Amino acid sequence: MIDRRPPVMLTLLMPVFSLTFGLAGLLMGWQIWGRPDRAAGDLSKIRTAMDRINSRYYPGISPATLVDGALEGMTAKLDPYCEYFTAQEFKEFKENNLEGKFGGVGIRVGLDRASGYLLVETPIEDTPAFAADILPGDQIREVDGKSVKGQSLSEVVRRIKGDPGTQVTLTMLRKGRDPFKVTLTRKIISLKTVKAKMLPDGLGYIRITEFSKIMTAFDTEVKKLQDQGMKGLIIDLRFNPGGLLDECVELADRFLDDGIIVSTKGRTDDDKRELTAKKDDTLPNFPLVVLVNGGSASASEIFSGAMKDRGRGVIVGERTFGKGSVQTPYPLSDGAHLKITTARYYTPSGVCVHREEGKKDFGIAPDYTIEMSQEEYGKLMKKWNDEGIVKGDKPADADGFKDFQLEAAVEVLKAKVESRTPKVEARVLKKEAKTQED
């Protein structure tokens, strides 16, 4: 989840991280802040190493490249969501995460620090990756035959991206399967993140694929459904990896007219906040069901957690991913940025959903547990992709495919509308048959 607030410490941070003065600027900054002598000594060690490299390393390296490497090394010692961006890399990051348009194949990836490889968080809908044999949890081992092991996330993403019409071949690894290759043709990726339709019996359905700037589209689509006589609404957040904090808070605000939506806690007062609902623009109190699975993360968990804790919506599906941290990008002097974890977020009941080693109750647990297998999720993603095909013959439906989670959500919502008890039984699969628990 990305917090877009301008950092309060910006005027202090910029001179501290000035690349004009290299890491000597870091040393001066720590001294200004009054850190212990050890901090100054540690940074003096870095400066000495830089001096040695600059004077003796053959065939030589530019000071800017060396500083970039040092900052990449610093963030590599933090959690997997922290990154250092050069100016060009941050430009690409904004295109990918804020503007909703970029050139590539359409995969959300994260870095698996334990193995050194990339993990697929989710293919993005209506992209080459979504239409291909790529699933959440797949490991990316090679790009065009060259290993990605040990490389930074930004570097590998840059290798995957490219000019529209060119191809890239990824070597993938999936549990229970030998390594396999997938060749994708790059294209300009323009994301439609809000998709709506009316289901039978006056039940509205809105799927949100990620929390970019969604609210204008959401308001438009929910108004159309209301005009058609909507009696209740399903919001589908399956495989939604998160996005912008203020967008998911505004979405939650549509369903709550007061009280806490989410709170954050960090090391400074600026990172300790309570974000609350207001009466303006609150929708009518129609029944609400939220669909989630193991690919629902971060902002998706904030929304579903708020709906569950506040009693506004019923959660159906699987336990969510468990990303409960907030990242803030801090600008540096030359357009570079540091994106670092600055807080953890908490649901209205005070629960932190963040996944940690040994923690079994991470994420948001559904009110109705309906698990689906890896094969079933593959068919679901194919169905979603096929629904976006509007030219030529429609692909045939997957034989015998049932979206058990959506069926359960419909039954829960109908029961709410009809003021009766839902006829839903839990569906729990064996661990080895599941994608999300592997």
N, C-alpha and C positions, 0 to 999 in steps of 0.2 A: 504494500500500500504506500502510495506517495503522498506526502504532505506538501502542498504547494505554498504554504506560508513563507514569506521572506524571513530568513533567520534574523533574530534580534541581534546576534553577535556578529553580523556581517561586517560591520566597519572595523571590528577588531580582528576578525579572521583573515580578511584580505591582505593586510600587510604582513601578517604572520606567515602566510603561505605564498608570499610573493616569489615568483620564479625568477624575477630580476636579480634577487639576492641569493637564489638557490637555497640550500638548506641552512645557510648562515642566517637567513631570515627566520627560520624555525627556531634556532637557538636564541635569537634576540626576543622572539615572541614569548618563549617559555620564561625567559628572564624577566620580561615585563610583567608576566602574570604571577611572578613570585613563586615558581615551582621550586622544589628542593634541588640542592646542588647536583644530586644524581641525575636529574633530568637534563641539566646542562651538560653533564659529563657524557651521557648517552648520545646526545645530539652532536657533541664535539667528536665523538667516535665516528658518527656518520660523516661529518664534514671531513675528517681525516681520511676516511675510506674514499670519499669522492676525490679528494686531492690526489691520493695515490693512483686512482684509476685514471684521472685526467692527465697525470704526468707520466705514467709508465705503461698504461694499457696499450697494446699493439693490436690493431692498426689505429686505434683512437676511436673516440665516440663523442658525440656532441653533448654539451652540458644539459641541454633541454631533454634529450633522450634519457640521460642518466637520472635526472630529477623525476621524469615520468616513471621510470622503473622503480625508483625509491618509493614513490607514492603508491604505486601499484602493490609493492611489497607490504606497505603498511596496512592497506585495506585487506590484503589477503590473510592477514592475521586476525581479522575481525570475523563477523558472521558472514554466511554466504550471500546476504542481501546487500552488503557494503561494496562499493566500487569507486574507483578513481576513473574519471573520464577526461581525456584531452578535449580541447574545444570541438574538434570534429566529431569525436565520439559522443559528446553531449548533444550536439546538433542531431545526430542520428537517434539518440535516446528520446529526445523530445518528439521527433517525427513518429517514432514507434509507439510512444506511450501517451502523448498528449494530443497530437494532431490527427491520429487515426489514419495515416497514409504513409506508406513506405514501399521500397522495392525489395522483394525477397520471396520467400516461399511460404511464410505464414506459420511459424512455430514459436510458441512461448517456451523458453528453455531456462534452466537454472544450472548452477554449477554444483556437482557432487564432489565436495572437498575430499571425501574419503577415497574415491577412486581416481579423481582428477579428470573425469569425463563429464560431458553435459547430459542432463536429464531433461526429457520432454515433459513440461508441465501440462501443456495441452496444445494440439493443433488449433489454429484460429479458423473459424468457419469461413467458407467461401474462398479458400486458398488452395494452392497446389498440395500443401502438406495435409490438409483436412481430407482431401479426396484420395490421398495415397494411404499405403499400409503403415501408418504411424499412429501410435497410441500414447496417452499419458503414461509416464513411467519408463518408456523406452530410453535406452542409453545411446547417445551419439558418440561413436568411437572414432570415426574418420570423416573428413571432408575432402572429397576428390582424391581419395587414396592416401591422404596424409593424416597422421594421428593428431588428435586434439588434446591428448593427455598432458596435463600440466599447464595448458595455455589459459589465459584469462578469458572470462566470459565474453567480454567485448571483442577480443581478437577473433574468437571462433565465430561469433555472430557476423562479424565483418566478412569472414571468408564465405559464409553461407549466403549472404546477401550479394546482389550484383545487378547488372543491367537486365531489364526485362527482355525475355526471349532467350537468354542464355541458360545453360543447364548446370546443375550441381548434383553430385552423387554423394549421398550420405551412407555410411556403414553403420547399421543399427544393431543393438543387442537387446533382446527381450527375454525375460526369464522363461525357461522351458523351450527355448528355440535357439538354433545356431545363428551366428551373426549373418545378417542379410543386408543387401544394398537396395537403396531406393533412389532413383534418379528423378529429379524434379525440375521443371521449367519455371524459372523466375518470372514474376510479373509485378506490376504495381498493385500493392495491396491497399484497397480502400475498404474500410470496415463499416459494416452495418451492424450496430451492436444491439439494437432493439427490434424485435420481431414479434408481431402480434397476430392473433386470429381468434375468432369466436368458435368455441366448441359447442356441441349440442347442449340443449337445456339451458341456454343463456349463461354459460360459464365462459368467462374470458380467460385468455392465455397470453402471457407476455414472456418471452425469453430474452434475457439480457446476457450477451456473450462476454462482455467485460465492462468495467466501470471507467470508460473514457467520458467524454462530455455527452451524457445520455439524456439529460432531463427534458430538453426540448422535444426530442423524439418520444420519450416516455409519455409526457403530458399529451402529446398529439394522439398517440395510439390509445391511451386509456380513455380519452374523450370519445374517440370513435366507438370503442366498445360500450361505453355508457350510452351513447346515442342509439345503439342497437339493443338496448335493454339488458345489459349485463347484470346478473344477479350475484355473482361472486367472481373472484380472480385467482388464477394460479400464476405465480411468478417463478419461472424456471431459471435457476442459477447453476445448474449442473455444468461442470467444466468451465465455470467463470473464474478466472485466476485472480480477480481483484482489479485494482486500479487506483482511482483518485478518491481520497478520503472525503472531500467535500461533496462529491457526486453521490456517494452511497449514503451520506448523512442527509442530503436533501431528499433522496428517495425515501428514506425512513420517515422523514418529516411529513411526507404526503399521507402517511398512515397513522401518525401520532400527532396530537395537538398540544402536548405538554410533556414534561419529564425528560429524563436522561435517555439519549440514544446510545452514546458511547463515551467513555472517559479514557484519557491517556495519562500515563505516568512515566516520567523520565528523570534525568539527573538535575534539570533546572526547573525553575518555576514556570518558564515559558512552555515546557513540555508537559506540564500537569494541567489538564483541561477537562472540563465537562461540556460536551456538546449536547444541547437540549432541543426539543421540538417546540414549535410555535404554532399558533392557531391558523396563521395565514396559509391558504392553499391546501388545507387538509381535505382529503377525499372523504366521501361518505363512508360510514362504518359497515361496508359490505364484507362478507366472509372472505378470508384470505388464506391461501395455502402457498408455502414456499418449498420448491423442490431443490434439493442439494445432493451432492455426492462427494467423493474424495477429491475431485478436481475443483471443488468450490473453495476458494481461499481468500484470505485477507478481507477486502471490502465486502465480498459475498458473506463472509462470516460475521462482519459487523452488522449488516442488514438482517440476516437471519437470526443472529443472536438477540438483536433488539426486538424483533417481532416475537420471538419465543419468550424472552424474559418479561416483556410488557403485556403478554397475553393477547397480542393483536393478530397473530397469525399462527398457523399450525405448520410444523416442519415435517416433511416427508422425504425419505430417501436414505442416504448413508451418512455416517459421521464425516464431517468436512475435513479439509486438509490440515488445518492447525497452524496458520501463519498469523501470529498475533503481534507483529512488530510494525513500527512506523519508520519509514526512511525519509530523510530530509536532504535535498541537494543543496550544497553550499558552494557558491561561485568563488573561484580563485581569480587571480589578477589578469590572466591571459585568456579568459573564457573557459578554462578548464573547470571541472566541478568535482567535489567529493560528495558522494551519496552515502550517508552513514545512518545506521539505526540510532534513533534518538529517543524512542519511547516504546512501551508496550501498550496495547489497548485492552480495555476491559468492557465486558457487556454490562448492561444496566444492573445486573445482580452482583457485579464485582468479580466475574470469572475471567481469567486470562486464558485464551484459547490456544496459546502458542505451544507447538509441538516441541518437546524436549526429551532427551534420552531418559528412558525409564518411566515417562509419564504416559499413562494409559487413557486419561480422560481429556485429551487434547481435542480441539475443534468444537463444533456444535453437534451435539447428539440429536438425532431426529426424534420427534414424538412418535412417528411410525417408521420402523426400520424395514426398508425394502431394498435388499441388495440385488445387484445385477452382476453377471459374469463379464470377464474380459471379452468374450465372443459377443455377448449381448450389447455391450457398449460399442463394440466395433460396428455392429449393425445399426445401432442408434445413430452413430455419427454419420454412417452412410446415408441413412434416411434423412437426416438434417441436411446433408450436402445435396442430396437428390432434390429436396424441396426447393433448393435455390436455383435449380435448372429450369429456365423459363423458355428456352428455345430448343426446338426439335422434339423428339420423342422422349417421354418421361421414362426413366429407368424402371424396371420391374421392381416391385416391392420385395424386400428380403423374405424368403420363404419362412412362414411360421413365426415371424418376429413379433414379439409383444413387448411394449414398453411398460413393464410392470410398475415402475415408479410413477409414471404419468397416470396409469389406470388407478392406482391407489390414491393419488392426489385428487383425481376427479371424484372418486367415491367419497373421500373425506369432505370435499367441498360441497357436493350434492347433499350430504348428510347435514352439513352446517346450514345450508339454505333451507332444508326441509325440517330442521330441528329434530334430528334423530341421531342415533348412535351409528357411526360408520361401520360397515361390514368389511373390515380390513384385517388380515392376518399378517404377522411379521414374516418376512422372507429372508432367511439367513442362510448363506451358502458356506460350504466348506472353505477354509482359508486358501487352499491351493487353487481353488477355482476362481478366486477373485483377483481383479486388477488392483484395486485400491489398497488392499492390505499387504500385497507382495512387497 
